[in-house]
Amino acid sequence: MSILKVLRLQKGLTIRTASQKIGISSTKYHAIETGTQTADIETINKLADLFEVPAHKLFESVKFKAKAMEKVI
């Protein structure tokens, strides 16, 4: 699972809502979240602002157990 998905779920946002908040299409957001497309610096900064994390945190790998995910969902 990507860090973007974890952060999005922690905020209780859908892909559609998150994409609208940063001004991109839900298709593009999904592609960025799944790693099939890269984000430009402007989008990275918007994502960092949305999720209230430093931009570099968006590039960290996510390693967790199923129990940790239960707290998100």
TIMI-2910 file (N, C-alpha, C, CB; in pm, 1 decimal, decimal comma, always signed):
<rs>
+----------+----------+----------+----------+----------+----------+----------+----------+----------+----------+----------+----------+------+
!      n_x !      n_y !      n_z !     ca_x !     ca_y !     ca_z !      c_x !      c_y !      c_z !     cb_x !     cb_y !     cb_z ! resn !
+----------+----------+----------+----------+----------+----------+----------+----------+----------+----------+----------+----------+------+
!    +85,5 !   -117,3 !     +0,0 !     +0,0 !     +0,0 !     +0,0 !    +90,1 !   +123,6 !     +0,0 !    -97,3 !     -0,2 !   +123,2 !  Met !
!    +52,4 !   +221,3 !    -75,6 !   +134,0 !   +342,0 !    -86,3 !   +111,5 !   +435,0 !    +32,5 !   +103,1 !   +415,4 !   -216,5 !  Ser !
!   +211,3 !   +515,8 !    +59,1 !   +199,9 !   +615,5 !   +166,4 !    +83,7 !   +710,7 !   +137,5 !   +332,5 !   +695,3 !   +182,0 !  Ile !
!    +63,0 !   +743,9 !    +11,0 !    -48,9 !   +833,4 !    -22,2 !   -183,0 !   +770,9 !    +14,6 !    -47,1 !   +868,1 !   -171,7 !  Leu !
!   -196,4 !   +642,1 !    -10,6 !   -323,2 !   +576,3 !    +23,7 !   -343,2 !   +573,9 !   +174,2 !   -327,2 !   +433,1 !    -32,3 !  Lys !
!   -237,2 !   +542,3 !   +248,5 !   -246,9 !   +539,8 !   +394,1 !   -286,7 !   +677,9 !   +446,8 !   -112,9 !   +494,5 !   +456,6 !  Val !
!   -219,8 !   +781,5 !   +398,1 !   -251,3 !   +917,8 !   +442,6 !   -394,1 !   +957,1 !   +404,9 !   -151,9 !  +1018,0 !   +382,0 !  Leu !
!   -435,2 !   +919,9 !   +284,4 !   -571,1 !   +952,5 !   +238,4 !   -674,7 !   +883,9 !   +326,0 !   -590,4 !   +911,0 !    +90,9 !  Arg !
!   -652,0 !   +756,5 !   +356,8 !   -747,0 !   +682,8 !   +440,5 !   -748,2 !   +737,5 !   +582,6 !   -712,7 !   +533,4 !   +442,1 !  Leu !
!   -633,6 !   +778,0 !   +632,7 !   -628,7 !   +837,5 !   +767,3 !   -712,1 !   +964,6 !   +774,1 !   -483,4 !   +868,3 !   +807,5 !  Gln !
!   -715,6 !  +1039,0 !   +665,3 !   -795,4 !  +1162,2 !   +659,9 !   -942,5 !  +1134,1 !   +628,8 !   -738,0 !  +1257,2 !   +555,0 !  Lys !
!   -973,8 !  +1009,3 !   +595,3 !  -1111,5 !   +973,8 !   +562,8 !  -1156,7 !  +1025,8 !   +427,8 !  -1203,2 !  +1025,2 !   +668,5 !  Gly !
!  -1061,9 !  +1040,7 !   +335,5 !  -1092,8 !  +1095,1 !   +204,0 !  -1103,7 !   +986,0 !    +98,0 !   -987,3 !  +1195,8 !   +163,5 !  Leu !
!  -1189,7 !  +1008,7 !     +1,8 !  -1194,2 !   +923,1 !   -116,0 !  -1093,1 !   +976,7 !   -216,9 !  -1338,6 !   +917,6 !   -177,3 !  Thr !
!  -1063,8 !   +897,4 !   -317,5 !   -975,8 !   +944,6 !   -423,9 !  -1036,1 !  +1068,8 !   -488,0 !   -952,6 !   +834,0 !   -529,9 !  Ile !
!  -1165,1 !  +1066,5 !   -510,5 !  -1232,0 !  +1180,0 !   -573,9 !  -1218,2 !  +1307,7 !   -489,8 !  -1380,3 !  +1147,6 !   -596,4 !  Arg !
!  -1245,0 !  +1295,9 !   -361,8 !  -1237,2 !  +1412,4 !   -273,9 !  -1094,7 !  +1465,8 !   -264,2 !  -1289,2 !  +1377,3 !   -135,0 !  Thr !
!   -998,0 !  +1375,3 !   -246,2 !   -857,9 !  +1417,2 !   -236,6 !   -814,4 !  +1487,0 !   -365,6 !   -766,4 !  +1295,6 !   -207,7 !  Ala !
!   -852,1 !  +1431,1 !   -479,2 !   -812,5 !  +1490,8 !   -606,7 !   -875,3 !  +1628,4 !   -625,8 !   -851,7 !  +1399,1 !   -722,4 !  Ser !
!   -999,1 !  +1644,5 !   -585,2 !  -1065,6 !  +1774,1 !   -596,4 !   -997,6 !  +1878,1 !   -507,2 !  -1214,2 !  +1761,4 !   -559,4 !  Gln !
!   -955,3 !  +1836,5 !   -389,0 !   -891,8 !  +1930,3 !   -296,0 !   -759,3 !  +1984,0 !   -347,9 !   -869,9 !  +1863,6 !   -162,6 !  Lys !
!   -689,4 !  +1904,6 !   -431,9 !   -561,1 !  +1952,0 !   -484,1 !   -568,5 !  +1992,5 !   -630,9 !   -456,1 !  +1845,1 !   -466,7 !  Ile !
!   -688,0 !  +1984,4 !   -689,4 !   -709,1 !  +2036,5 !   -823,9 !   -659,0 !  +1950,3 !   -938,5 !   -645,8 !  +2166,0 !   -833,8 !  Gly !
!   -665,6 !  +1817,0 !   -920,8 !   -631,5 !  +1728,0 !  -1032,2 !   -745,4 !  +1628,9 !  -1051,7 !   -496,5 !  +1653,2 !  -1006,2 !  Ile !
!   -744,1 !  +1558,8 !  -1163,0 !   -850,2 !  +1461,3 !  -1189,1 !   -832,8 !  +1339,9 !  -1097,7 !   -849,6 !  +1417,8 !  -1338,2 !  Ser !
!   -942,7 !  +1270,4 !  -1072,5 !   -934,2 !  +1151,1 !   -988,7 !   -851,9 !  +1042,5 !  -1057,8 !  -1075,0 !  +1098,4 !   -955,5 !  Ser !
!   -854,7 !  +1039,7 !  -1189,9 !   -773,9 !   +943,1 !  -1265,1 !   -625,4 !   +969,3 !  -1242,3 !   -806,8 !   +949,9 !  -1416,0 !  Thr !
!   -587,3 !  +1096,0 !  -1249,3 !   -446,7 !  +1131,1 !  -1226,5 !   -407,1 !  +1102,4 !  -1081,9 !   -421,6 !  +1279,7 !  -1260,1 !  Lys !
!   -492,8 !  +1136,1 !   -986,9 !   -463,3 !  +1108,9 !   -846,6 !   -441,0 !   +959,6 !   -826,0 !   -577,5 !  +1159,4 !   -756,0 !  Tyr !
!   -530,5 !   +878,5 !   -879,5 !   -518,5 !   +733,5 !   -865,1 !   -386,7 !   +683,9 !   -925,0 !   -637,7 !   +662,7 !   -932,2 !  His !
!   -349,3 !   +737,0 !  -1040,2 !   -224,3 !   +697,2 !  -1104,8 !   -103,6 !   +734,2 !  -1018,9 !   -212,6 !   +762,7 !  -1242,9 !  Ala !
!   -108,1 !   +850,5 !   -955,9 !     +1,5 !   +892,1 !   -866,9 !     +3,7 !   +802,7 !   -743,2 !    -13,9 !  +1042,0 !   -825,6 !  Ile !
!   -112,4 !   +777,5 !   -686,7 !   -121,1 !   +696,2 !   -565,6 !    -71,6 !   +553,5 !   -589,8 !   -265,1 !   +693,4 !   -514,4 !  Glu !
!    -98,0 !   +499,2 !   -706,7 !    -57,1 !   +361,6 !   -736,6 !    +82,2 !   +353,7 !   -797,0 !   -156,2 !   +297,6 !   -830,8 !  Thr !
!   +141,5 !   +468,6 !   -826,0 !   +278,2 !   +469,0 !   -876,6 !   +292,3 !   +450,7 !  -1026,5 !   +354,0 !   +363,7 !   -809,7 !  Gly !
!   +181,5 !   +458,3 !  -1098,4 !   +190,3 !   +444,2 !  -1243,9 !   +218,9 !   +577,3 !  -1312,5 !    +61,5 !   +385,0 !  -1298,6 !  Thr !
!   +212,3 !   +684,3 !  -1236,2 !   +243,4 !   +818,2 !  -1287,8 !   +315,2 !   +895,5 !  -1177,4 !   +112,7 !   +894,1 !  -1334,9 !  Gln !
!   +405,1 !   +981,8 !  -1216,2 !   +474,3 !  +1064,6 !  -1118,1 !   +405,3 !  +1200,3 !  -1106,0 !   +622,7 !  +1082,6 !  -1157,0 !  Thr !
!   +425,9 !  +1262,1 !   -992,5 !   +366,5 !  +1393,5 !   -967,1 !   +471,5 !  +1501,2 !   -988,2 !   +308,1 !  +1401,7 !   -823,5 !  Ala !
!   +428,3 !  +1615,8 !  -1038,4 !   +520,5 !  +1729,3 !  -1050,0 !   +535,6 !  +1793,6 !   -912,7 !   +469,5 !  +1833,9 !  -1155,4 !  Asp !
!   +630,6 !  +1882,7 !   -899,8 !   +662,0 !  +1943,3 !   -769,7 !   +542,8 !  +2019,6 !   -712,2 !   +781,8 !  +2037,3 !   -783,0 !  Ile !
!   +465,5 !  +2083,5 !   -796,8 !   +347,5 !  +2156,7 !   -749,3 !   +246,5 !  +2060,9 !   -686,2 !   +281,6 !  +2234,6 !   -865,5 !  Glu !
!   +223,4 !  +1948,0 !   -751,0 !   +129,6 !  +1848,7 !   -698,6 !   +183,2 !  +1786,9 !   -570,4 !   +102,7 !  +1739,2 !   -802,9 !  Thr !
!   +312,8 !  +1760,3 !   -565,3 !   +374,1 !  +1706,1 !   -444,1 !   +352,7 !  +1802,3 !   -327,3 !   +525,4 !  +1680,2 !   -466,2 !  Ile !
!   +374,5 !  +1929,4 !   -351,2 !   +353,9 !  +2028,3 !   -244,5 !   +208,2 !  +2036,4 !   -201,1 !   +401,0 !  +2165,5 !   -290,4 !  Asn !
!   +116,1 !  +2025,9 !   -296,4 !    -26,4 !  +2027,2 !   -261,8 !    -63,2 !  +1904,4 !   -179,8 !   -112,8 !  +2033,6 !   -388,8 !  Lys !
!     -7,8 !  +1789,0 !   -217,2 !    -33,3 !  +1666,3 !   -141,0 !    +22,1 !  +1679,0 !     +0,8 !    +29,3 !  +1544,0 !   -212,0 !  Leu !
!   +140,5 !  +1732,0 !    +12,9 !   +201,1 !  +1751,3 !   +145,4 !   +114,9 !  +1843,4 !   +231,4 !   +343,6 !  +1809,3 !   +132,0 !  Ala !
!    +65,4 !  +1950,2 !   +172,0 !    -22,8 !  +2042,4 !   +245,1 !   -152,7 !  +1973,4 !   +285,0 !    -53,6 !  +2166,8 !   +159,7 !  Asp !
!   -211,3 !  +1898,9 !   +191,9 !   -337,6 !  +1830,4 !   +218,6 !   -323,3 !  +1733,2 !   +335,3 !   -385,5 !  +1755,8 !    +93,3 !  Leu !
!   -215,0 !  +1657,1 !   +334,9 !   -196,3 !  +1555,4 !   +436,4 !   -117,7 !  +1604,3 !   +558,0 !   -127,0 !  +1438,0 !   +376,5 !  Phe !
!    -79,1 !  +1732,2 !   +555,1 !    -10,4 !  +1796,3 !   +667,4 !   +116,0 !  +1720,2 !   +706,8 !   -104,3 !  +1806,8 !   +787,6 !  Glu !
!   +196,7 !  +1689,3 !   +604,6 !   +325,3 !  +1621,8 !   +625,2 !   +430,7 !  +1692,4 !   +541,2 !   +316,7 !  +1469,6 !   +587,9 !  Val !
!   +557,9 !  +1680,1 !   +579,7 !   +664,0 !  +1734,4 !   +493,9 !   +665,2 !  +1657,7 !   +361,2 !   +803,9 !  +1725,1 !   +564,8 !  Pro !
!   +697,9 !  +1724,6 !   +253,8 !   +694,3 !  +1662,5 !   +121,5 !   +778,3 !  +1535,3 !   +115,0 !   +742,5 !  +1760,9 !    +16,8 !  Ala !
!   +891,5 !  +1533,1 !   +182,7 !   +976,9 !  +1413,4 !   +174,7 !   +909,0 !  +1289,3 !   +232,3 !  +1108,1 !  +1438,0 !   +248,3 !  His !
!   +813,3 !  +1306,5 !   +320,2 !   +741,0 !  +1192,2 !   +377,0 !   +660,2 !  +1117,3 !   +270,6 !   +648,0 !  +1239,2 !   +489,0 !  Lys !
!   +624,2 !  +1185,7 !   +163,9 !   +545,7 !  +1123,0 !    +57,9 !   +626,4 !  +1020,1 !    -19,3 !   +492,7 !  +1228,3 !    -37,1 !  Leu !
!   +758,2 !  +1020,5 !     -0,3 !   +845,0 !   +928,6 !    -73,0 !   +891,0 !   +810,8 !    +11,2 !   +964,4 !  +1002,0 !   -124,8 !  Phe !
!   +848,5 !   +805,5 !   +135,5 !   +888,9 !   +696,4 !   +222,3 !   +806,3 !   +572,3 !   +192,2 !   +874,5 !   +736,2 !   +369,7 !  Glu !
!   +867,6 !   +457,3 !   +213,3 !   +794,0 !   +333,1 !   +193,4 !   +708,0 !   +307,0 !   +316,5 !   +890,8 !   +213,8 !   +166,6 !  Ser !
!   +603,2 !   +233,0 !   +294,3 !   +510,3 !   +201,2 !   +402,2 !   +523,9 !    +53,4 !   +434,5 !   +363,2 !   +237,0 !   +363,4 !  Val !
!   +559,3 !    +26,0 !   +558,2 !   +568,4 !   -111,8 !   +605,1 !   +490,7 !   -119,0 !   +735,3 !   +718,2 !   -158,1 !   +624,1 !  Lys !
!   +389,8 !   -201,4 !   +735,7 !   +309,0 !   -214,1 !   +855,5 !   +238,8 !   -348,5 !   +854,5 !   +207,3 !    -99,0 !   +866,1 !  Phe !
!   +185,4 !   -384,6 !   +966,7 !   +112,2 !   -509,9 !   +980,1 !    -36,1 !   -482,0 !   +965,6 !   +142,4 !   -578,3 !  +1115,8 !  Lys !
!   -111,4 !   -586,3 !   +943,5 !   -256,3 !   -572,2 !   +926,3 !   -319,9 !   -500,7 !  +1044,3 !   -321,1 !   -708,9 !   +907,8 !  Ala !
!   -272,4 !   -524,7 !  +1164,3 !   -329,7 !   -459,6 !  +1282,8 !   -315,6 !   -307,8 !  +1274,6 !   -261,9 !   -511,7 !  +1410,7 !  Lys !
!   -203,7 !   -258,9 !  +1222,6 !   -184,4 !   -115,1 !  +1210,5 !   -284,4 !    -57,5 !  +1112,1 !    -41,2 !    -82,8 !  +1166,5 !  Ala !
!   -314,6 !   -131,3 !  +1007,2 !   -407,3 !    -82,9 !   +905,5 !   -549,5 !    -74,2 !   +961,3 !   -403,9 !   -174,5 !   +782,2 !  Met !
!   -582,7 !   -161,4 !  +1054,3 !   -715,9 !   -157,6 !  +1113,2 !   -744,8 !    -24,2 !  +1180,3 !   -731,6 !   -269,6 !  +1213,4 !  Glu !
!   -640,7 !    +41,9 !  +1231,7 !   -657,6 !   +171,0 !  +1295,3 !   -691,0 !   +279,3 !  +1192,4 !   -531,7 !   +208,2 !  +1372,5 !  Lys !
!   -648,4 !   +257,2 !  +1068,4 !   -672,2 !   +354,8 !   +962,1 !   -813,6 !   +342,1 !   +909,3 !   -571,3 !   +336,7 !   +848,1 !  Val !
!   -857,3 !   +218,6 !   +894,5 !   -989,1 !   +194,4 !   +831,2 !  -1101,7 !   +205,5 !   +927,9 !   -993,5 !    +58,7 !   +767,3 !  Ile !
+----------+----------+----------+----------+----------+----------+----------+----------+----------+----------+----------+----------+------+
</rs>
